[in-house]
Amino acid sequence: MKTTLGTMYVLQRQHKMSSQVCLQKAVETDENGSMK
């Protein structure tokens, strides 16, 4: 149980970070209007 909670926490943090990066990339491409 402890391990599962730890894994979930890590995955959650990774997902949060990766979605932030995705958002940044989406904003950048929106401004450039290149990859859409």
C-alpha positions as YAML, in Angstrom:
chain: A
units: angstrom
residues:
- id: 1
  name: MET
  ca: [0.00, 0.00, 0.00]
- id: 2
  name: LYS
  ca: [2.80, 2.39, 0.93]
- id: 3
  name: THR
  ca: [4.60, 1.65, -2.33]
- id: 4
  name: THR
  ca: [1.42, 2.13, -4.38]
- id: 5
  name: LEU
  ca: [0.75, 5.51, -2.76]
- id: 6
  name: GLY
  ca: [4.35, 6.56, -3.40]
- id: 7
  name: THR
  ca: [4.14, 5.47, -7.03]
- id: 8
  name: MET
  ca: [0.84, 7.30, -7.50]
- id: 9
  name: TYR
  ca: [2.36, 10.47, -6.00]
- id: 10
  name: VAL
  ca: [5.37, 10.28, -8.31]
- id: 11
  name: LEU
  ca: [3.22, 9.56, -11.37]
- id: 12
  name: GLN
  ca: [0.94, 12.45, -10.43]
- id: 13
  name: ARG
  ca: [3.90, 14.81, -10.15]
- id: 14
  name: GLN
  ca: [5.35, 13.60, -13.48]
- id: 15
  name: HIS
  ca: [1.96, 13.99, -15.16]
- id: 16
  name: LYS
  ca: [1.59, 17.50, -13.73]
- id: 17
  name: MET
  ca: [5.01, 18.49, -15.03]
- id: 18
  name: SER
  ca: [4.51, 16.92, -18.47]
- id: 19
  name: SER
  ca: [1.08, 18.52, -18.90]
- id: 20
  name: GLN
  ca: [2.62, 21.90, -18.00]
- id: 21
  name: VAL
  ca: [5.26, 21.34, -20.69]
- id: 22
  name: CYS
  ca: [2.53, 20.35, -23.16]
- id: 23
  name: LEU
  ca: [0.63, 23.52, -22.31]
- id: 24
  name: GLN
  ca: [3.74, 25.65, -22.82]
- id: 25
  name: LYS
  ca: [4.42, 23.98, -26.19]
- id: 26
  name: ALA
  ca: [0.79, 24.46, -27.22]
- id: 27
  name: VAL
  ca: [0.96, 28.16, -26.34]
- id: 28
  name: GLU
  ca: [4.23, 28.53, -28.24]
- id: 29
  name: THR
  ca: [2.87, 26.84, -31.35]
- id: 30
  name: ASP
  ca: [-0.31, 28.93, -31.06]
- id: 31
  name: GLU
  ca: [1.72, 32.14, -31.08]
- id: 32
  name: ASN
  ca: [3.83, 30.94, -34.00]
- id: 33
  name: GLY
  ca: [0.81, 29.44, -35.76]
- id: 34
  name: SER
  ca: [3.09, 26.79, -37.23]
- id: 35
  name: MET
  ca: [2.13, 23.41, -35.80]
- id: 36
  name: LYS
  ca: [-1.64, 23.35, -35.57]
...
